[in-house]
Amino acid sequence: MNLRPVTAADDLSLSIFLDSETGDSHLFQTVKSLRAADMIALERLVVQEGKILGYLCCAKMVEPADWWVLVSMVVSTSRGRKGMGHEMISHGINLARRENAPAVLVLGDPAYYAQVGFSQSAARNLDMPFGKAFTSLYPIEAGTELSSHTLVYPHALAPLGEPAGT
């Protein structure tokens, strides 16, 4: 699998891919807002024969400022259940490690993310504005699984904490 950086030329096809694969017409706008605020830590695509098959995006946290949060991992339904998502996440964690991010957070299905090393118990001491039942931590730096922080997400991710329909 070849993950490559996203370029401005990818925006239209990325927008279409995200809208069609997730049914969330706001996801691409969230990514654009993160870009505008210079809060993107990592943004990669899996492209085969000119077609997007996967997308991975991590943002920089406001607090702790050196942590990352996995914002989006989307795999084409035509490629689902073949391990691509796990491989993309592993690639993202390796890049976070190379960039000296002490930890990566994710809000999502705890059982799924546990398969690639995220842990809900590692996030137990974190004070978070929303999503405690769905928050897991991948500790990269020793001791981050025991740390106690108040999480502050990038402003563009604030809608994640709002009840549906607001």
N, C-alpha and C positions, 0 to 999 in steps of 0.2 A: 504494500500500500504506500502510495506517495502522497504525503501531506505537503501542500505548498502554501506560502503566504497568500493572503487575499490581496488583490489589486483593485484599483478604482474601476478597471474595465470589467470586473466581476459583478459589480453592484446590481445590475438589472437581473442577471440570471440568478444571483444569490437571493435577491428579493423574491423572485418567482419560486425558487426552490423552497425557501423557508415558509412562504405562505402556503404552498401546496402540500408540503410534507407535514406541517404542524397545524395548519388551520388557524394560525395566529397571525393576523395581518399587522400586529404591532411589534412583533419580534425584530423585524429589520429596522424599524424606527428606533427601537431601543439600542440596537447595535450602532446605528448612525449617531445617536446621542452620546453613547460611550466614546465613539471615535472623536466627536467634536469636543468632548471634555478631556481628551487625551487620557482616557481611563482604560483603554484596551491593553491588556498584557500579552495576549496571544490571540491570533485569528488565523485559522488554517482551513483549507479546502482539500477534499479528495475529489479529483477530477479524472474521469476516464473517457477517452474519445470525445472530449469537449463537453461532457455532461457532468454536472455536479452530483456526486454520490454521497458526500458527507461534509459536515461543517462543524467546526469546533471553535468556541470563543471563550476566553477567560478575561476577566476584568481585574483591575487593581482595586483592592479594598481601600476605603478611606481610613478606617481603623480596624485592625492594625494595618498600617500603611504599607508594609512590605508583604502582606498576604495577598493571595489571589482568590477569586471566586469563579468557579466554572459556571458561565452564564448560559451556554447553549451547546448541546451536542446533538446533532440531528443526522440521522442516517436515512438514506432513501429507502422507502418501503420495499423497493425491488432488491435491496441488499440486506434487509433486516434479518436478525437471528443468525448471522454468519460471523460474528465476532468483530465486525468493523468498529462498532462503538467502543468496545473494550480496548481495541488497539489504538483508536484515536485518543482515548482518555490517557492511556499509558504514555503515548507520545507527548501529550500535554503535560503530564506530571514530570516527565524527563526534562522537558524544556523549562518548567518551573524550577526544577532542581538546578539546572545550569544557570538560570537567572538569579539564583540565591533566594528564591521565595521560600520562607520557612514553612509555609503550609498553604494548602488549597482547600477551600470550602466548596460545598455543593448543596443546593436545595433540590431534592428529588427523591426518588424511591430508594430508601435506605438499603433494601435488600439488593437492588441492582448495583448500586455504587459500592457496596461492601465487597462485591466480587472483584473489584479492582483496587481494593485497599483503603477505601474511605471507611470511617468509623463514627457511628453516632456517639459512642461512649467517649471518644476523643474530644467531642464537642460539648460534653456535659457541663463544663465549667464556664462556657461562653454565655454572655448576656446578649441576647439577640432581639431585634425589634419585631421579628415575625418568623414563622416557619420552624419553630424548635423541633417539631415532630418529624420534619423532613430535612433537617440540617445534619450533615456529616462532614468530617474533617479528615484530610489526608495530611498527617504530620510528616514533613520532610526533615526539618531540623529537630534534633533531639530535644525533648522537653516541651514541644509545642502541644502535645496531646494532654499535657497537664496544665496548660496556661489558662489564665483567667483574663478575658478581655471583654469589653463592650464592643460589639460589632457595629460598624457604620459602613453601609453599602454605598456605592456611587449613587448619586442622585437619580441617574437614569433608571436604576433598578427599583426605585421606590414603588412603582406600581405592583411589583411582586407581593408587597405586603398589604395591598389594599384588597378588601373583599371583592369578590366577583361582581361585576356590574357597576363599579364606581368609576 
